[in-house]
Amino acid sequence: MLTIEDCIELSELTEDEILAIAEHEHIPEMVALELGNYLVHTADGERRIRNMICEDMERARSCGNLQRVASLKLVLKHYVDTHPA
């Protein structure tokens, strides 16, 4: 049986990236993991995930949640470094 950690490792995404997708789409972490894994393997999916993280940052900024903005900046940096397309 696969654990959620196993699934995260197979997805080519980090847990923080998956949580950003979950936050953006208002879905459970496991569903976000499946969506993220799917998107990473589509033509424009990597761009869509990057945009989700950026939109989460904008939402946090507009709410004045600067700690969340800083956290998402780190998530975005790692994502761009590992998914340059």
Secondary structure, 3 states (H helix, E strand, C coil): CCCHHHHHHHCCCCHHHHHHHHHHHCCCHHHHHHHHHHHHCCCCHHHHHHHHHHHHHHHHHHCCCHHHHHHHHHHHHHHHHHCCC
